[in-house]
Amino acid sequence: MYRVNMRKMEDNQSGVISAVRVGGELGRRIRDMGLVPGTPVRIQGRAPLYDPVALRIRGFTLTLRNSEADHIEVEVA
C-alpha cells in the first residue's frame, strides 16, 4: 500500500484516508464533512475539466474542489 494525494487518484480508485494536512477553518470544514483518517473513500468521477471531484464516502456522494482534495492524503492498494 502507498499514500497518494486525493487529487491524483483515478476514477473508481478506492482507499482509506490517512491524513488531512490542513488546519484552520478549511481543515475543520473538511473534517466536518466526514473526511477523517480511517474512513474508506472511492473516487466516483470528475467533471469534464477535472474539477470538482465526486467521492463516495459513508454511503453518500460528496463533491470537493481540487484545491480541497490537495490537502487529503489517501492510502491506496
Secondary structure, 3 states (H helix, E strand, C coil): CEEEEHHHCCCCCEEEEEEECCCHHHHHHHHHCCCCCCCEEEEEEECCCCCCEEEEECCEEEEECHHHHCCEEEEEC
